[in-house]
Amino acid sequence: AVVSTQSTGMLFVPCSKVGHIFRPSHPYDFMGNNGDVVSTNYIRAARVWFDDELDFFFKIRPQFKDKDVGDLTERHELRKRLNCKSYAWFIRNVFPELPLERDLLASGQFRTDEDRCMDTRGGDLSQGNALHLGSCTNGVNTNSNRFMMLTKENTLMGLNFCTDSGFAEHLQFHNCHHQGGGQKFVYDPATRQIRQDTGKCLTGDTKLEKVTMAPCVEGNKAQLWSFEFTYF
């Protein structure tokens, strides 16, 4: 979809749904290479098409950065010959729900001073799931379930959906509407708290093992957040 849209224009298919059924095993041979073909294809696509966002891709998938995926000269020449648009153009015009790295205040692991991290547990793949609290990775984080993003528009999101408090205690993942409200989370660098207009703060609740909204209390370690990558 990225390649065809960047190169040849957009194709609209109304009322269509696309699914992918993963097999437990492959009944064929990948030209003698039966390693992790999926990750190889991810990396090849990223190195050819992602432009300035390539570094951000490797922040999300650091285990891919040094993997040898073969010669990409022909792919780069194809893109140049087709006079394709940039990846940033694709995001802005085709998939604006996905932020570019330049749109972020912070990303990566979001960690409390109690050494607990936000964890989607894969819940940001569909709406209505909770934002959990889990263990943190020290060193290189290769678990994308713990990769969060805080945007300059003050939205808090996983890799797919935005978190929404509904002005209640518990957070859920929902489509990003970019209208503030229950999806507006403002980071205060002076207190290191992430606040909503209700006067409540994001709190790492170790008993519930979830991220909740609770009254802001200065110095509460469960409300003091640090970020793996910052852009402010």
C-alpha positions as CSV (number, residue, x, y, z in Angstrom):
1,A,0.0,0.0,0.0
2,V,2.8,2.4,0.8
3,V,4.7,1.7,-2.4
4,S,1.7,1.9,-4.7
5,T,0.4,5.0,-3.1
6,Q,3.7,6.9,-3.0
7,S,4.4,6.0,-6.6
8,T,1.2,5.7,-8.6
9,G,-1.6,7.4,-6.7
10,M,-4.4,6.3,-4.5
11,L,-6.8,3.5,-5.1
12,F,-10.1,3.7,-3.3
13,V,-12.1,0.6,-2.8
14,P,-15.4,1.5,-1.0
15,C,-16.8,-0.9,1.7
16,S,-13.8,-3.2,1.5
17,K,-12.1,-5.0,4.3
18,V,-8.6,-6.6,4.2
19,G,-7.5,-9.3,6.5
20,H,-4.4,-11.5,7.0
21,I,-4.6,-15.1,8.2
22,F,-1.2,-16.2,9.5
23,R,-0.3,-19.8,9.0
24,P,1.4,-21.9,11.7
25,S,4.0,-22.9,9.2
26,H,5.1,-22.4,5.6
27,P,4.6,-25.2,3.1
28,Y,7.2,-23.8,0.8
29,D,10.9,-22.8,0.8
30,F,12.0,-19.1,0.7
31,M,14.7,-19.6,-1.9
32,G,16.7,-21.6,0.6
33,N,16.3,-18.9,3.3
34,N,13.8,-20.0,5.9
35,G,14.8,-17.4,8.5
36,D,12.7,-14.5,9.6
37,V,11.4,-13.5,6.2
38,V,8.8,-11.1,7.6
39,S,11.3,-9.0,9.5
40,T,13.6,-9.0,6.4
41,N,10.8,-7.6,4.3
42,Y,10.0,-5.0,6.9
43,I,13.6,-3.8,6.9
44,R,13.9,-3.8,3.1
45,A,10.8,-1.7,2.8
46,A,11.9,0.7,5.5
47,R,15.3,1.2,4.1
48,V,13.9,2.0,0.6
49,W,10.8,4.0,1.5
50,F,11.0,5.6,5.0
51,D,13.4,8.5,4.3
52,D,13.9,10.6,7.4
53,E,11.7,8.3,9.4
54,L,14.1,5.4,9.1
55,D,15.8,6.2,12.4
56,F,12.4,6.2,14.1
57,F,11.6,2.8,12.6
58,F,14.7,1.4,14.3
59,K,13.8,3.0,17.6
60,I,10.6,0.9,17.5
61,R,12.4,-2.1,16.2
62,P,16.0,-1.8,17.4
63,Q,16.7,-5.5,16.9
64,F,16.4,-4.9,13.1
65,K,19.0,-2.2,12.8
66,D,22.1,-4.3,12.1
67,K,20.4,-7.1,10.1
68,D,21.8,-7.7,6.6
69,V,18.9,-7.7,4.2
70,G,20.9,-7.8,0.9
71,D,21.5,-5.4,-1.9
72,L,18.8,-2.7,-2.2
73,T,20.3,-0.8,-5.2
74,E,17.7,-2.1,-7.6
75,R,14.9,-1.1,-5.2
76,H,16.3,2.4,-4.8
77,E,16.7,2.8,-8.5
78,L,13.1,1.7,-9.1
79,R,11.8,4.3,-6.6
80,K,13.9,7.0,-8.3
81,R,12.7,5.9,-11.8
82,L,9.0,6.1,-10.7
83,N,9.6,9.6,-9.2
84,C,7.8,8.5,-6.0
85,K,6.7,11.0,-3.3
86,S,8.3,11.0,0.1
87,Y,7.2,8.9,3.1
88,A,6.2,12.1,4.9
89,W,3.9,12.9,2.0
90,F,2.3,9.5,2.4
91,I,1.7,10.0,6.1
92,R,0.3,13.5,5.8
93,N,-2.0,12.7,2.9
94,V,-3.0,9.1,3.2
95,F,-2.5,8.0,6.8
96,P,-2.6,11.3,8.9
97,E,-3.6,9.3,12.0
98,L,0.0,8.1,12.3
99,P,2.4,10.8,13.6
100,L,5.9,11.4,12.2
101,E,8.8,11.6,14.6
102,R,8.8,15.4,14.2
103,D,5.2,15.5,15.7
104,L,6.3,13.9,19.0
105,L,7.3,15.2,22.4
106,A,8.4,11.8,23.6
107,S,8.4,8.1,22.6
108,G,9.6,4.7,23.6
109,Q,9.3,3.3,27.1
110,F,7.3,5.6,29.5
111,R,8.6,4.8,33.0
112,T,7.5,5.8,36.5
113,D,9.9,6.5,39.3
114,E,8.7,3.2,40.7
115,D,10.4,1.6,37.7
116,R,7.2,0.4,36.0
117,C,6.4,1.1,32.4
118,M,3.3,1.6,30.3
119,D,2.5,-1.7,28.5
120,T,-0.2,-2.1,25.8
121,R,0.1,-5.9,26.0
122,G,-1.1,-5.8,22.3
123,G,-4.2,-4.0,23.4
124,D,-3.7,-1.1,21.1
125,L,-4.5,-3.4,18.1
126,S,-8.2,-2.9,18.7
127,Q,-10.5,-0.4,20.4
128,G,-11.7,-0.6,24.0
129,N,-8.7,-2.3,25.5
130,A,-6.9,-1.0,28.6
131,L,-3.5,0.5,29.0
132,H,-1.5,-1.7,31.4
133,L,1.5,-1.2,33.7
134,G,4.3,-3.7,33.4
135,S,8.0,-4.3,33.9
136,C,10.5,-2.1,32.1
137,T,13.4,-3.2,29.8
138,N,16.8,-2.0,30.9
139,G,18.9,-1.3,27.9
140,V,17.6,-1.8,24.4
141,N,13.8,-2.3,24.4
142,T,12.7,-4.7,21.7
143,N,9.1,-5.1,22.9
144,S,6.9,-2.9,20.8
145,N,4.1,-3.3,23.4
146,R,6.1,-0.9,25.5
147,F,6.6,1.7,22.8
148,M,4.4,4.7,23.5
149,M,4.2,8.1,21.9
150,L,3.2,11.5,23.3
151,T,2.5,14.0,20.5
152,K,2.8,17.8,20.3
153,E,-1.0,17.8,20.0
154,N,-1.0,16.2,23.6
155,T,-2.3,12.8,22.5
156,L,-0.9,9.7,24.2
157,M,-0.9,6.7,21.9
158,G,0.5,3.2,21.2
159,L,1.4,2.2,17.7
160,N,-2.2,2.1,16.5
161,F,-4.7,3.9,18.7
162,C,-4.9,6.8,21.1
163,T,-5.6,6.5,24.8
164,D,-8.8,8.0,26.1
165,S,-9.8,8.4,29.7
166,G,-13.4,9.3,29.0
167,F,-12.8,11.6,32.1
168,A,-13.0,8.4,34.2
169,E,-10.4,6.4,36.1
170,H,-9.4,3.8,33.5
171,L,-7.8,4.4,30.2
172,Q,-8.9,2.7,27.0
173,F,-7.6,2.7,23.4
174,H,-9.8,4.4,20.8
175,N,-9.6,6.0,17.4
176,C,-7.7,9.3,17.6
177,H,-10.1,12.2,17.1
178,H,-7.7,15.1,17.7
179,Q,-10.3,17.1,19.5
180,G,-8.8,17.1,23.0
181,G,-11.3,16.0,25.7
182,G,-10.5,12.6,27.2
183,Q,-7.6,12.2,24.7
184,K,-5.8,15.3,25.9
185,F,-2.7,14.6,28.0
186,V,-0.4,17.5,28.9
187,Y,3.2,16.8,30.1
188,D,4.5,19.2,32.7
189,P,8.3,19.1,32.7
190,A,8.5,21.0,36.0
191,T,6.6,18.3,37.9
192,R,7.1,15.4,35.4
193,Q,3.4,14.7,35.6
194,I,1.0,14.0,32.7
195,R,-2.2,15.9,33.4
196,Q,-5.7,16.2,32.1
197,D,-8.0,19.3,32.5
198,T,-9.8,17.4,35.2
199,G,-6.9,18.0,37.6
200,K,-6.0,14.3,37.5
201,C,-2.7,12.8,36.5
202,L,-1.6,9.6,34.7
203,T,-0.8,7.2,37.5
204,G,1.0,3.8,37.4
205,D,-1.2,1.7,39.6
206,T,0.9,-1.2,40.8
207,K,-2.0,-3.0,42.5
208,L,-4.2,-3.0,39.4
209,E,-1.2,-3.2,37.0
210,K,-2.9,-0.6,34.9
211,V,-2.3,3.1,34.1
212,T,-5.1,5.1,35.6
213,M,-6.2,8.7,36.2
214,A,-5.9,9.8,39.9
215,P,-5.8,13.2,41.7
216,C,-2.4,14.8,41.1
217,V,-0.1,14.6,44.1
218,E,3.2,16.4,44.0
219,G,6.1,13.9,44.4
220,N,4.0,10.8,43.9
221,K,6.4,8.4,42.3
222,A,3.6,6.6,40.5
223,Q,2.9,9.9,38.7
224,L,6.5,10.9,37.9
225,W,7.3,9.9,34.3
226,S,10.5,9.6,32.3
227,F,10.8,8.8,28.6
228,E,13.2,6.7,26.6
229,F,13.3,9.3,23.7
230,T,12.5,13.0,24.1
231,Y,12.1,15.8,21.5
232,F,11.7,18.9,23.7
